Amino acid sequence: MPVNRNALIRYRTLDQCLQNKFKKWTLEDLIEACSEALYEYQGINTGVSRRTIQADMEMMRSNKLGYEAPIVVIDKKFYTYSDKNYSITNSPLNQQDMQVLTEVSDLLKQFKGFSHFTDLNEMVSKLEDKIYSQKMHSLPIVDFEKNDNLKGLEWIEVIRKAIVAKKTMCITYRSFKARQASTFCFNGYLLKEYRNRWFVLGMQHDRNPKLMNLALDRIQTIEEHEADYRENETLDLSTYYNDCIGVTKSLGQRDCEVIFWVDNDNAPYVITKPLHHTQKLLRDESDGKIFSIKVILNFELERELLGFGAKMRVLGPRILVKQMKAQLNKTLELYTVIKGEDGD
């Protein structure tokens, strides 16, 4: 049975809604969500009828598309999945899915090689490998980095839509250091990925707004808020993270030149995979090479440098050298043999 693009958008929207256990979804809520999605993606502003959404859910419940979605009604009013882990995105690909993916892959391949679309290369490779393994019933031949236990991915589309629509969000959030969660209004500006973990940069919406960087895996709930959206008028989002490794950065924080030595065995790895786009080779020495990068000092930088262990030595600035030395001394203490251990 052919499914048009509008129907696929509605199925995906319904799936996202029904996965969200932090809100009770009435039929009217689902109709509104699907109408907004169709307007955003297709420019359709005529809305969606009750009959269409009811038919969509019946289609999702059936095996016609291979979904067999466990959609249930609670208290004769609220729709949800009986299986909290269910999503149509976890369903095996059917023939129509394969046809759509093949068409998308063929379209994207036309842009491979263009300098403005270099970011598409990995996406196309992933897509081609998925299509090949599905058609041939074989194991994938490309193993991309992934984390199946990553939390917070369900918020990516919610936040992206709020940023596009310029909507204020009400977020319940608990950082790793906090004893309990807090709820506040938030205006999102930029979604950022770092080492398979997602963050959203934005401004807390209060009398004294402050820039915040929230980890999506620490978000507990997100709801739309009536407060007027405060637009970003000061940050250049296209370059905001250019001077740092990772995502930890404060307004007004200035970069500095970080100089480090790497031994001869590991220097080729640093050359072929630079720590930062500002990396320069300053000079060769008999036992290694000396490099520099121009970045702000933060936690992620220290972790990156400490990862090289004895194969790297930070030479400057002095404050970073002192911090690295302190961290390494603490590490050494953890490995100091206590008297009585190992037969001593």
C-alpha positions as CSV (number, residue, x, y, z in Angstrom):
1,M,0.0,0.0,0.0
2,P,1.6,3.3,-1.1
3,V,2.1,5.9,1.7
4,N,2.5,9.5,0.7
5,R,4.9,11.9,2.4
6,N,2.2,13.6,4.4
7,A,1.1,10.3,5.9
8,L,4.7,9.5,6.8
9,I,5.1,12.9,8.6
10,R,1.9,12.2,10.6
11,Y,3.0,8.7,11.5
12,R,6.4,10.0,12.7
13,T,4.7,12.8,14.7
14,L,2.2,10.4,16.3
15,D,5.1,8.1,17.2
16,Q,7.0,10.9,18.9
17,C,3.9,12.1,20.8
18,L,3.0,8.6,22.0
19,Q,6.6,7.9,23.2
20,N,6.4,11.0,25.4
21,K,5.2,9.7,28.7
22,F,5.4,13.1,30.4
23,K,2.3,14.4,28.7
24,K,-1.2,12.9,28.4
25,W,-2.2,13.0,24.8
26,T,-5.8,13.6,23.8
27,L,-7.0,13.2,20.2
28,E,-7.1,16.9,19.9
29,D,-3.5,17.2,21.1
30,L,-2.4,14.7,18.5
31,I,-4.4,16.5,15.8
32,E,-2.7,19.7,16.7
33,A,0.8,18.1,16.7
34,C,0.3,16.6,13.3
35,S,-1.1,19.8,11.9
36,E,1.9,21.8,13.2
37,A,4.3,19.1,11.7
38,L,2.6,19.3,8.3
39,Y,2.8,23.1,8.3
40,E,6.5,23.0,9.3
41,Y,7.6,20.4,6.8
42,Q,5.2,20.8,3.9
43,G,3.7,24.3,4.4
44,I,0.2,22.9,4.7
45,N,-2.0,25.0,7.0
46,T,-5.4,23.4,6.4
47,G,-5.1,21.2,9.5
48,V,-5.8,17.5,9.9
49,S,-9.2,16.0,10.6
50,R,-10.1,13.7,13.5
51,R,-11.0,11.0,11.0
52,T,-7.5,11.1,9.4
53,I,-5.7,10.8,12.7
54,Q,-7.9,8.0,13.9
55,A,-7.3,6.2,10.6
56,D,-3.6,6.8,10.9
57,M,-3.5,5.2,14.4
58,E,-5.5,2.2,13.0
59,M,-2.9,1.9,10.2
60,M,-0.1,2.0,12.7
61,R,-1.8,-0.7,14.9
62,S,-2.1,-3.0,11.9
63,N,0.6,-5.0,10.2
64,K,0.1,-3.4,6.8
65,L,3.1,-1.2,7.3
66,G,4.9,-3.6,9.6
67,Y,4.4,-1.4,12.7
68,E,1.9,-3.3,14.8
69,A,2.1,-0.3,17.2
70,P,0.7,-1.0,20.7
71,I,-1.5,2.1,20.8
72,V,-3.9,2.1,23.8
73,V,-6.5,4.5,25.2
74,I,-6.4,5.3,28.9
75,D,-9.5,6.5,30.7
76,K,-11.3,6.6,27.4
77,K,-9.4,9.8,26.6
78,F,-5.6,9.7,26.6
79,Y,-3.5,7.9,23.9
80,T,-0.2,6.2,24.6
81,Y,1.9,3.1,23.9
82,S,1.4,0.2,26.2
83,D,5.1,-0.7,25.7
84,K,7.2,2.3,26.9
85,N,10.1,1.2,24.8
86,Y,8.2,0.9,21.5
87,S,8.8,3.2,18.5
88,I,8.0,2.7,14.8
89,T,11.6,3.6,14.2
90,N,12.6,0.3,15.8
91,S,10.4,-1.7,13.4
92,P,12.2,-3.6,10.6
93,L,12.3,-1.9,7.2
94,N,9.6,-3.0,4.8
95,Q,9.8,-2.9,1.0
96,Q,8.3,0.6,0.8
97,D,10.8,1.9,3.4
98,M,13.6,0.4,1.3
99,Q,12.3,2.1,-1.8
100,V,12.1,5.5,-0.1
101,L,15.6,5.1,1.4
102,T,17.0,4.1,-2.0
103,E,15.5,7.2,-3.6
104,V,16.9,9.5,-0.8
105,S,20.3,7.8,-1.1
106,D,20.4,8.3,-4.9
107,L,19.5,12.0,-4.4
108,L,22.1,12.6,-1.7
109,K,24.8,10.9,-3.8
110,Q,24.5,13.6,-6.4
111,F,25.9,16.1,-3.9
112,K,28.9,14.0,-2.8
113,G,32.1,15.7,-3.7
114,F,30.8,19.2,-3.5
115,S,32.7,21.2,-0.9
116,H,29.5,22.7,0.6
117,F,28.1,19.2,1.2
118,T,31.1,17.4,2.7
119,D,29.1,16.7,5.9
120,L,26.8,14.6,3.8
121,N,29.5,12.0,2.9
122,E,29.2,10.1,6.2
123,M,25.4,10.3,6.1
124,V,25.3,8.8,2.6
125,S,27.8,6.1,3.6
126,K,25.6,5.1,6.6
127,L,22.5,5.1,4.4
128,E,24.1,3.0,1.6
129,D,25.4,0.5,4.1
130,K,22.0,0.2,5.7
131,I,20.3,-0.4,2.4
132,Y,22.9,-2.9,1.2
133,S,22.8,-5.0,4.4
134,Q,19.0,-5.0,4.4
135,K,18.7,-6.0,0.7
136,M,21.4,-8.7,0.9
137,H,20.3,-9.9,4.4
138,S,24.0,-9.5,5.4
139,L,25.9,-7.9,8.2
140,P,26.9,-4.2,7.8
141,I,30.3,-3.7,6.3
142,V,30.8,-0.3,7.8
143,D,30.7,0.0,11.6
144,F,30.1,3.6,12.7
145,E,30.6,4.9,16.2
146,K,27.4,4.7,18.2
147,N,26.1,4.4,21.7
148,D,22.9,2.4,22.0
149,N,22.4,3.4,25.6
150,L,22.6,7.1,24.9
151,K,19.8,9.1,26.7
152,G,18.1,12.3,25.8
153,L,17.9,11.7,22.0
154,E,14.1,11.9,22.2
155,W,14.4,15.6,23.0
156,I,16.4,16.5,19.9
157,E,13.3,17.0,17.6
158,V,11.3,18.6,20.4
159,I,14.0,21.2,20.9
160,R,14.7,21.7,17.2
161,K,11.1,22.5,16.6
162,A,11.0,24.9,19.5
163,I,14.0,26.8,18.1
164,V,12.6,26.9,14.6
165,A,9.2,28.1,15.8
166,K,10.8,30.5,18.3
167,K,8.9,29.0,21.2
168,T,9.8,29.3,24.9
169,M,10.3,25.9,26.6
170,C,9.6,25.0,30.2
171,I,12.3,22.5,31.1
172,T,12.7,20.3,34.2
173,Y,16.4,19.6,34.5
174,R,18.8,17.9,36.9
175,S,22.5,18.3,36.5
176,F,24.9,15.6,37.8
177,K,25.8,17.9,40.7
178,A,22.3,18.9,41.7
179,R,20.5,17.1,44.5
180,Q,17.1,17.6,42.9
181,A,15.7,18.7,39.6
182,S,14.7,22.3,38.9
183,T,12.2,23.7,36.5
184,F,12.7,26.9,34.5
185,C,11.8,28.7,31.2
186,F,14.4,28.4,28.5
187,N,14.9,29.8,25.0
188,G,17.0,27.4,22.9
189,Y,19.3,28.7,20.2
190,L,21.6,25.9,19.1
191,L,21.8,22.1,19.3
192,K,25.4,20.8,19.6
193,E,26.8,17.3,19.5
194,Y,30.1,16.4,21.2
195,R,31.4,12.8,21.4
196,N,27.9,11.3,20.8
197,R,26.4,13.4,23.6
198,W,23.9,16.2,22.8
199,F,23.6,19.7,24.3
200,V,21.4,22.7,23.7
201,L,22.8,26.3,24.1
202,G,20.3,28.9,25.1
203,M,19.2,31.5,27.5
204,Q,17.3,31.0,30.8
205,H,14.1,33.1,30.6
206,D,13.9,35.3,33.8
207,R,14.6,38.8,34.9
208,N,18.4,38.2,34.8
209,P,18.8,35.9,31.8
210,K,21.9,33.9,31.6
211,L,23.5,31.8,28.9
212,M,23.1,28.0,29.7
213,N,24.4,24.9,28.0
214,L,22.1,21.9,28.9
215,A,22.9,18.3,28.4
216,L,19.9,16.6,26.8
217,D,20.5,13.4,28.8
218,R,19.8,15.4,32.0
219,I,16.5,16.8,30.8
220,Q,13.4,15.2,32.5
221,T,10.5,17.0,30.8
222,I,9.9,19.7,28.2
223,E,6.7,21.6,27.8
224,E,5.8,24.6,25.7
225,H,5.5,27.9,27.7
226,E,3.4,31.0,27.0
227,A,6.3,33.4,27.7
228,D,7.5,35.4,24.8
229,Y,10.6,34.0,23.1
230,R,13.8,36.0,23.6
231,E,15.8,35.9,20.4
232,N,19.5,35.7,20.3
233,E,20.9,39.1,19.5
234,T,24.5,38.8,20.6
235,L,25.9,35.4,19.8
236,D,27.3,34.4,16.4
237,L,26.1,30.8,16.6
238,S,28.0,29.8,13.4
239,T,31.4,30.6,15.2
240,Y,30.5,30.4,18.9
241,Y,32.3,27.0,19.5
242,N,35.1,27.7,17.1
243,D,37.6,28.5,19.8
244,C,37.0,25.6,22.1
245,I,37.2,21.8,22.4
246,G,33.9,20.5,23.7
247,V,31.0,22.6,24.8
248,T,32.1,24.2,28.1
249,K,32.4,27.9,27.5
250,S,31.6,31.2,29.3
251,L,30.6,34.5,27.8
252,G,33.7,36.7,27.6
253,Q,36.1,33.8,28.0
254,R,39.2,34.4,25.7
255,D,41.3,31.8,24.0
256,C,45.0,31.4,24.5
257,E,47.8,29.5,22.8
258,V,48.3,26.0,24.2
259,I,51.7,24.5,23.4
260,F,52.4,20.8,23.9
261,W,55.0,18.2,23.0
262,V,54.1,14.8,21.6
263,D,56.6,11.9,21.4
264,N,57.7,10.6,18.0
265,D,55.5,7.5,18.1
266,N,52.3,9.4,18.6
267,A,53.0,12.6,16.7
268,P,51.7,11.1,13.4
269,Y,48.3,10.5,15.0
270,V,48.2,14.2,16.1
271,I,49.2,15.3,12.7
272,T,46.6,13.2,10.8
273,K,43.9,13.9,13.4
274,P,44.5,17.4,14.8
275,L,43.2,18.2,18.3
276,H,41.7,21.5,16.9
277,H,41.4,23.3,13.6
278,T,43.9,25.9,14.8
279,Q,46.6,23.3,15.3
280,K,50.1,24.2,14.1
281,L,53.4,22.2,14.0
282,L,55.9,24.6,15.7
283,R,59.1,22.6,15.5
284,D,60.7,19.1,15.4
285,E,62.8,17.8,18.2
286,S,64.9,14.7,18.5
287,D,62.3,12.9,20.7
288,G,59.1,14.3,19.3
289,K,57.3,17.3,17.9
290,I,55.9,20.5,19.4
291,F,52.4,21.7,18.4
292,S,50.2,24.6,19.3
293,I,46.4,25.2,19.3
294,K,44.5,28.4,20.1
295,V,41.5,27.5,22.4
296,I,39.9,28.5,25.6
297,L,40.8,26.5,28.7
298,N,38.1,24.1,29.8
299,F,37.4,20.7,31.2
300,E,37.2,19.0,27.8
301,L,40.6,20.3,26.8
302,E,42.2,18.9,29.9
303,R,40.5,15.5,29.4
304,E,41.7,15.4,25.8
305,L,45.3,16.2,26.8
306,L,45.3,13.8,29.8
307,G,44.2,11.0,27.4
308,F,47.7,10.9,25.9
309,G,49.3,10.1,29.3
310,A,53.0,10.0,29.2
311,K,53.1,10.4,25.5
312,M,52.3,14.2,25.8
313,R,53.6,17.1,27.8
314,V,51.9,20.5,28.1
315,L,54.4,23.3,27.9
316,G,52.1,26.3,28.2
317,P,50.4,28.4,29.3
318,R,51.6,28.2,32.9
319,I,48.2,27.9,34.5
320,L,47.3,24.9,32.3
321,V,50.7,23.2,33.1
322,K,49.9,23.7,36.8
323,Q,46.4,22.2,36.4
324,M,47.7,19.2,34.4
325,K,50.4,18.5,37.0
326,A,47.8,18.6,39.8
327,Q,45.5,16.2,37.9
328,L,48.4,13.8,37.2
329,N,49.5,13.8,40.8
330,K,45.9,12.9,41.9
331,T,46.0,10.1,39.3
332,L,49.3,8.9,40.7
333,E,47.9,8.8,44.2
334,L,45.1,6.5,43.1
335,Y,47.7,4.0,41.9
336,T,50.0,4.3,44.9
337,V,50.3,0.9,46.6
338,I,48.9,1.0,50.1
339,K,51.1,-0.8,52.6
340,G,50.0,-4.4,53.0
341,E,48.7,-4.7,49.4
342,D,50.2,-7.1,46.9
343,G,52.2,-8.9,49.6
344,D,54.2,-5.8,50.6
